[in-house]
Amino acid sequence: MMGGGERVRWRGAFLAAGVGVLGGTAGAAAQTPMSYLRSFGPKGEVTVTLMWGLLALSIGVVVIISILVLFGALRRRSFPAFRPGEVLPVTRSPGGLGWIYFGIALTTTILIGLTVWTVAVMAAIEEPAEEPRFTIEITGQQWWWEARYLDRENPFREFETANELHIPVGEPVRIKLRTKDVIHSFWVPALGGKTDLIPGQVNTTWLQADHAGVYRGQCGEYCGAQHAKMALKVFADEPSQFAAWWNGQLKPAETPPEGQTVVRSGAERFRLRCGACHAVRGTLAGGDLGPDLTHLMSRTSIAAVTLPNTVGDLSGWIADPQHIKPKSKMPKLELSGPELAAIRSYLLTLE
């Protein structure tokens, strides 16, 4: 059995053929963002190998059984004539038991081999090859992902964001998972398997991307009406870009200049109408029921990857979130046109 730090690197001929057909590099993840047939990190690599092995074996079993069934159905045998009421002797064809023994032995051997392989894969993905430098604490909520970046050496360099994670290329990252409500499941298929978020329990996993790119994740456990719209993105950045992003996230929001009347009005209206649920560091808005919006405009999407982060979609989300994600906890505030414009103008400054 392999140790936790070891990685399985080999692939069978069937896997090489499958990867050759799929082709491409990490950019292919954008075309099939939720595909689990390829992996772009060491954790997913061993599980993808196991998946292709099981798939090949399953196809082989179906083909062999189909051939045997057709052979038995089409084979013609001559039977001796008998008269009505005559008792026929029960006979056993010679060699029949041998095939049964052979089948039992072959099946048992294969199942034992698959069990050993599966346990070896589980051992290989239990821990990364090296100790992660930092941890991301993710809290699942209906229906979005809260992410807090933890620095074990300097707690003052910790911050909170939502729905979009950034990790450095080629480095493992520890992920701590908890939930505030129901069971969720953290799943970024291109980088690894699912890990559940259980109420009252903290589960731990890890991610590593060996190629720069954007990898889509999804809640893998039905968690309510908007389960399908509880997605996330993982951005794998080069180490220098990741360090710059982290340093940028530590900065508080800037106070609107005196001359920007609409933006200053929007900041005050945001504090009064939205600050009970959302936080913007450096201001009096300190709510924790919704995502931290300190660097909202540094994100490419809103509403847990439901909408792109554009001016039009941001306006629609603020105006009527229940139309986009019914039963979500963000209420329709019945904002007037000037209020909506002012709040949107302020949010557009949160970079």
C-alpha positions in Angstrom: 0.0 0.0 0.0 1.3 3.5 -0.8 2.0 6.1 1.9 0.0 9.3 2.2 2.8 11.4 0.6 3.3 9.1 -2.4 1.6 9.7 -5.8 0.5 7.2 -8.3 1.8 8.5 -11.7 1.3 5.6 -14.0 -1.7 5.2 -16.4 -2.8 2.2 -18.4 -3.0 2.1 -22.1 -6.8 2.8 -21.9 -6.1 6.1 -20.0 -3.5 7.2 -22.4 -5.9 6.7 -25.3 -8.7 8.5 -23.4 -6.4 11.5 -22.7 -5.2 11.6 -26.3 -8.7 11.8 -27.5 -9.6 14.6 -25.1 -6.3 16.5 -25.8 -5.5 20.0 -24.9 -4.1 21.6 -21.7 -5.6 23.4 -18.7 -7.4 25.7 -21.1 -9.8 22.8 -21.9 -11.2 23.2 -18.5 -13.1 26.3 -19.6 -14.8 24.3 -22.4 -15.9 21.5 -20.1 -15.8 23.1 -16.7 -17.4 20.3 -14.7 -15.7 17.4 -16.5 -14.2 14.8 -14.2 -12.6 12.8 -17.1 -9.3 14.7 -16.8 -7.4 16.1 -13.9 -5.1 19.1 -13.5 -3.6 18.3 -10.1 -2.0 15.4 -8.3 -5.1 14.6 -6.1 -7.4 14.2 -9.1 -4.8 12.3 -11.1 -4.9 9.1 -9.1 -8.7 9.1 -8.8 -9.1 9.7 -12.6 -6.7 6.7 -13.2 -8.9 4.6 -10.9 -12.1 5.8 -12.6 -10.8 4.9 -16.1 -9.7 1.5 -14.8 -13.1 0.7 -13.4 -14.8 2.0 -16.5 -12.7 -0.2 -18.7 -13.4 -3.2 -16.5 -17.1 -2.5 -16.5 -17.2 -2.2 -20.3 -15.3 -5.5 -20.6 -17.7 -7.3 -18.3 -20.7 -6.1 -20.2 -19.1 -7.1 -23.5 -18.2 -10.6 -22.3 -21.6 -11.3 -20.7 -23.3 -10.0 -23.9 -21.2 -12.4 -26.0 -21.9 -15.3 -23.8 -25.7 -14.6 -23.7 -25.8 -14.4 -27.5 -23.7 -17.5 -27.8 -26.1 -19.4 -25.5 -29.2 -18.1 -27.3 -28.0 -18.9 -30.8 -26.3 -22.2 -30.1 -28.3 -25.2 -31.5 -28.4 -28.4 -29.7 -30.1 -31.7 -30.7 -32.3 -33.4 -28.1 -33.4 -37.1 -28.2 -37.0 -37.7 -29.0 -39.2 -38.6 -26.1 -42.8 -39.8 -25.7 -45.4 -37.9 -23.6 -45.2 -39.0 -19.9 -41.7 -40.3 -20.3 -39.3 -39.4 -17.5 -36.0 -38.1 -18.8 -32.8 -38.7 -16.9 -31.1 -35.6 -15.4 -27.6 -35.5 -16.8 -24.7 -33.1 -16.3 -22.5 -32.0 -19.2 -18.8 -32.8 -18.5 -16.6 -29.8 -17.7 -19.4 -27.5 -16.5 -18.2 -27.2 -12.9 -14.8 -26.3 -14.1 -16.1 -23.1 -15.8 -18.0 -22.2 -12.6 -14.8 -22.6 -10.5 -12.9 -20.6 -13.0 -15.4 -17.8 -13.0 -15.5 -17.7 -9.2 -11.7 -17.6 -9.0 -11.4 -14.9 -11.7 -14.1 -12.7 -10.1 -12.6 -13.0 -6.6 -9.2 -12.1 -7.9 -10.4 -9.1 -9.7 -12.5 -7.8 -6.8 -9.5 -8.2 -4.4 -7.3 -6.4 -6.9 -9.8 -3.5 -7.2 -10.1 -3.3 -3.4 -6.4 -3.0 -3.0 -6.2 -0.4 -5.7 -9.0 1.6 -4.2 -7.5 1.6 -0.7 -4.1 2.6 -2.2 -5.7 5.5 -4.0 -7.5 6.6 -0.8 -4.1 6.5 1.1 -2.4 8.5 -1.7 -4.9 11.3 -1.6 -5.3 11.5 2.2 -2.5 14.0 2.6 -0.5 16.2 0.1 3.1 15.5 -0.6 4.1 18.6 1.4 2.6 20.5 4.3 0.4 23.4 2.9 1.5 26.9 3.8 -2.0 28.2 4.5 -5.6 27.1 5.0 -8.9 28.2 3.5 -11.8 27.8 5.8 -14.9 27.4 3.7 -18.4 27.7 5.2 -21.3 26.5 3.0 -24.6 28.4 3.3 -27.8 28.4 1.3 -26.7 29.1 -1.4 -23.2 30.5 -1.5 -19.6 29.8 -0.2 -17.9 31.9 2.5 -14.1 31.6 2.3 -11.7 32.8 5.0 -8.0 32.7 4.2 -6.0 31.7 7.3 -2.3 32.5 7.8 -0.9 30.4 10.7 2.2 32.6 11.0 0.4 36.0 10.9 -3.3 36.2 11.9 -3.3 39.9 10.8 -3.0 38.7 7.2 -6.3 36.9 7.3 -9.3 38.0 5.3 -12.7 36.9 4.0 -14.1 36.5 0.5 -16.9 34.5 -1.2 -17.5 32.1 -4.0 -14.2 32.7 -5.9 -11.0 31.1 -4.5 -7.5 31.8 -5.5 -4.7 29.3 -5.0 -1.0 29.3 -6.2 0.0 26.9 -9.0 1.9 23.9 -7.9 1.3 24.2 -4.1 -1.2 22.2 -2.0 -3.8 24.2 -0.1 -5.5 22.9 3.0 -9.3 23.3 2.9 -11.4 23.2 6.1 -15.1 22.7 5.5 -18.1 23.5 7.7 -21.7 24.5 7.2 -24.1 26.9 8.8 -27.3 25.1 7.8 -27.8 21.9 5.8 -25.4 19.3 4.3 -23.4 20.6 1.3 -20.7 19.0 -0.7 -17.5 20.8 -1.9 -16.6 19.6 -5.4 -14.1 20.9 -7.9 -14.0 17.9 -10.3 -10.9 18.9 -12.3 -8.8 19.0 -9.1 -10.3 16.3 -6.9 -13.3 14.5 -5.5 -16.2 15.5 -3.3 -16.0 16.3 0.5 -19.2 16.8 2.4 -19.9 19.7 4.8 -21.8 18.2 7.8 -23.6 20.3 10.4 -21.7 20.4 13.7 -18.6 18.8 12.1 -15.4 20.1 10.5 -14.1 18.1 7.5 -10.7 18.6 5.9 -9.5 18.1 2.4 -6.9 19.7 0.1 -6.5 21.1 -3.4 -3.6 21.5 -5.8 -3.5 22.7 -9.4 -0.5 22.1 -11.5 -1.7 24.3 -14.3 -2.8 27.9 -14.2 -6.4 28.3 -15.1 -10.0 28.7 -13.8 -11.7 25.6 -12.5 -15.4 25.5 -11.7 -16.8 23.9 -8.6 -20.3 23.0 -7.5 -22.2 21.9 -4.4 -22.5 18.1 -5.0 -25.2 17.4 -2.4 -28.8 18.6 -2.9 -29.3 21.4 -0.4 -32.5 23.1 -1.3 -34.3 25.1 -4.0 -31.2 26.9 -5.4 -28.8 24.0 -5.1 -28.0 24.2 -8.8 -27.0 27.8 -8.4 -24.5 27.2 -5.6 -21.3 27.1 -7.6 -17.8 28.4 -7.1 -14.6 29.2 -9.1 -11.0 28.3 -8.3 -8.4 30.5 -9.9 -5.0 28.9 -10.0 -2.5 31.8 -10.2 1.2 31.9 -10.7 2.8 32.4 -7.2 3.7 36.1 -7.8 0.1 36.8 -9.0 -1.3 35.0 -6.1 0.8 36.9 -3.6 -0.3 40.2 -5.2 -3.9 39.1 -5.0 -3.6 38.2 -1.3 -2.0 41.6 -0.5 -4.8 43.3 -2.4 -7.5 41.5 -0.5 -6.0 42.7 2.8 -6.7 46.3 2.0 -9.9 48.0 3.4 -12.3 49.7 1.1 -11.4 53.3 0.2 -13.5 56.2 1.4 -15.2 57.9 -1.6 -13.7 61.4 -2.3 -15.6 64.5 -1.3 -16.4 65.4 -4.9 -18.2 62.1 -5.7 -21.6 63.0 -4.4 -23.4 60.0 -5.8 -20.8 57.5 -4.6 -20.8 59.0 -1.1 -24.6 58.9 -1.1 -24.4 55.3 -2.2 -22.0 54.4 0.5 -24.4 55.8 3.1 -27.4 54.1 1.6 -25.5 50.8 1.4 -24.7 51.0 5.1 -28.4 51.7 6.0 -30.0 49.2 3.6 -27.4 46.5 3.1 -24.9 46.8 6.0 -26.9 44.6 8.4 -26.1 41.6 6.1 -23.0 42.5 4.2 -19.6 43.7 5.4 -17.2 46.1 3.7 -14.0 46.4 5.7 -13.0 49.9 6.6 -16.6 51.1 6.9 -19.5 50.8 9.4 -21.1 48.0 7.3 -20.3 44.9 9.3 -23.0 42.3 8.6 -22.1 38.6 8.4 -25.3 37.0 6.9 -24.2 37.6 3.4 -20.9 37.7 1.5 -18.1 40.2 2.4 -18.2 42.8 -0.4 -15.0 44.6 0.4 -13.4 43.7 -3.0 -16.6 42.9 -4.9 -15.4 44.2 -8.3 -12.3 42.0 -8.2 -14.6 39.0 -8.7 -15.7 37.8 -12.1 -19.1 36.7 -11.0 -21.9 37.3 -8.4 -24.6 35.3 -6.7 -22.4 32.2 -6.4 -21.3 32.2 -10.0 -25.0 32.5 -11.1 -24.3 35.8 -13.0 -21.3 37.5 -14.5 -20.1 40.5 -12.6 -21.3 43.2 -15.0 -23.0 46.5 -14.4 -26.3 45.2 -15.8 -26.3 41.9 -13.9 -25.2 43.6 -10.7 -28.1 46.1 -11.1 -30.6 43.3 -11.6 -29.3 41.3 -8.7 -29.5 44.3 -6.3 -33.0 45.2 -7.6 -34.7 41.8 -7.4 -32.5 38.9 -6.2 -35.6 36.8 -5.6 -36.3 36.8 -9.3 -32.9 35.3 -10.0 -32.5 33.0 -6.9 -36.0 32.4 -5.4 -36.0 31.6 -1.6 -32.5 32.9 -1.2 -31.8 34.9 2.0 -31.2 38.2 0.1 -34.5 40.1 0.1 -36.0 42.4 -2.5 -35.5 45.8 -0.9 -37.9 47.8 -3.1 -35.2 50.4 -3.9 -36.1 53.5 -5.9 -34.3 54.2 -9.1 -32.0 56.9 -7.5 -31.3 54.6 -4.6 -30.4 51.7 -6.9 -28.1 53.9 -9.0 -26.3 55.3 -5.9 -25.7 51.9 -4.3 -24.5 50.4 -7.6 -22.2 53.4 -8.1 -20.7 52.7 -4.7 -20.3 49.0 -5.2 -18.5 49.6 -8.5 -15.7 51.3 -6.6 -15.1 48.3 -4.4 -12.0 46.9 -6.2 
